[in-house]
Amino acid sequence: MASRLLDLDPTSIGQVHGSDAKERPLTDKAESIREQRPKYEQSMFGMSSNGDRTFSHVRTNEPANPGSEAGLNRDEEGSFYSYNSTRDVRLFVKEMHGRIWNSLNETYVLPSDDTEWNRLDKQHLAHIIGLGGLYPYPEQVEAVLAPVEGTTKCILDVGCGTGSWVLEMAERFPHTLVTGVDLAPTPLDAAHFPSNLRIEIDDINLGLSHFYGQFDLVHMRSVQSGIHDIDKTLSDLFLCLKPGGILIIVDGGIHFLRDLGTFGRMRRVDGDEEDATATSEDGSWFNRIHWEVSRACQIAGASVDRSHEVLSAGLWDHPFSEPGSVASGSYLFPVGPWAQGNNVAQNQQLHYGGLLMRQSLMNIHRAFHSILLRHGMTQDVLDAWSQEIDQGEC
């Protein structure tokens, strides 16, 4: 299969240039995202507004290429649930430690509730600043998605979160069919979906053979902590592409930098070896809790280290990629509005992106408590660490 791949590890800042000169301001996008939210209370998860307790189990067409060239154990039938915000979501979410979580994948570390959706919207806007738009290499992406008479162009977003990316892609490319897949229902009200957008509920670790050969663009962003086998998942994503399709992967590193080229140390705690170079008495509390979470994810079955290894190296050697078309890049996000650019416009971008990223991170560390509690840490220790972060000792 002739496929192109773009692999980005977001560890350097990009300049906003956007491929669409009429693109809405980011503040307008944030307001639009909020307006799309369904009108139900978090306490009412499990009951729709009309009392409907039914759900819909659907299956796509059989893949055009159901063979086993990847050497994978493929699911014989595509199994997932069509998402409609007026239908029962009890089977897909659960309440634990005061938050709402998906019920399909115990490995994925983050919740699925209003607090997390607000954080993800900020992260989404920060990525738009870092990439300069919804996707890198706009000329190549837009060429692949350009209308062709007699052909329907299709886009897949794996781990679509709040649905912000798929919604904007469906609006920008109205001639395409856009599909988002996530572990839990998105906050978007299906009544407001464009006619070319659908969102499905599924755990991609179970396989994607029901999507093989159907998409011109496949996008996956910030989901590595929930992936059990990154090598199998990458093969699945490639096989979802049509010949000549593009795969875009965007994910973060497992370390935070103190400055360019220097990893920040994490705070030393009781039980650490005194000569451990990764820790220090004045190290970062956030680095500490983030490292502990990455280890907990690994124990829970996520291929965190392997994912970082694969994505950092790039995918030139992947058997399904076209080496001459593979690209890799990085962009650094400042955590806070302190970074300076070469002009006023760059300063504004850096400051806004830094604020968004800081707000995102300041909202995420308490969400980490759940998986750490499951792996033996105590609530009083986690509360103390989070208090240090809240007070700015991050």
Summary of the structure (lengths in Angstrom):
residues: 394
radius of gyration: 20.8
end to end distance: 46.2
largest distance: 66.5
contacts: 1220
relative contact order: 0.17
helix: 36%
strand: 17%
